[in-house]
Amino acid sequence: MKWSLEDFVYGATDGAVTTFAVVAGVVGASLSPAIVLILGFANLFADGFSMAIGNYLATKSQKEYIERARQREEWEIDNLADQERQEIRDIYASKGFKDEILEEIVRIITSRRKVWVDTMMKEELGLIDDARRPRDTAVTTFAAFNAIGVIPLVPFMAMYALGAIATAVDAFVYSSVFTGVAFFTIGAVKGRILQKSLVRSGAGTLAVGGIAAVVAFVAGYLLNQLI
């Protein structure tokens, strides 16, 4: 199985955001810490599974779409070779090539069927084969969602394990700190791999999570006052 950064960041970020949003909403509504754990874990598994299936279907549909497009290009090359050759000529003429160089490019590309098809897929249709397998995207998304998404719940689990020595507010403070570190780390890892500023990338991800948490906390607080 191959893991991809895209699927890991997608699952990890959404796992931390949604789970912490649940925690913030429940605490904002002044409900029992037990409700935090019940709703938190329900969201963790249900939403994680939903995201994994969604990513699986999206990847599968994209691969099927690309495969159908490839088959269509292969048919056109086999049955409309002159027309397809002219399309290659037009594509590279628009890039500034002309005369002998243009004809040489056309000759080289059209002399190998796979290169010809790949060129048409990329240059004409703007499609590039996705190396990811649907099953791998689903497993990566689900694993990342749960591994990072459980972090906001750890202080509340510790609260029960220690016999509720800490208060729900104390647990929420620790949950906020742990989740903030998780957000920043996810962003920093993404920034490092993409060769971007670690601080800026980490801060950006942290800001997204923070906004979601504030919205959930305020919604929970207001609903508690109104109901």
Secondary structure by P-SEA (a helix, b strand, c coil): ccccaaaaaaaaaaaaaaaaaaaaaaaaacccaaaaaaaaaaaaaaaaaaaaaaaaaaaaaaaaaaaaaaaaaaaaaaccaaaaaaaaaaaaaaaccccaaaaaaaaaaaccaaaaaaaaaccccccccccccaaaaaaaaaaaaaacccccaaaaaaaaaacccccaaaaaaaaaaaaaaaaaaaaaaaaaaacccaaaaaaaaaaaaaaaaaaaaaaaaaaaacc
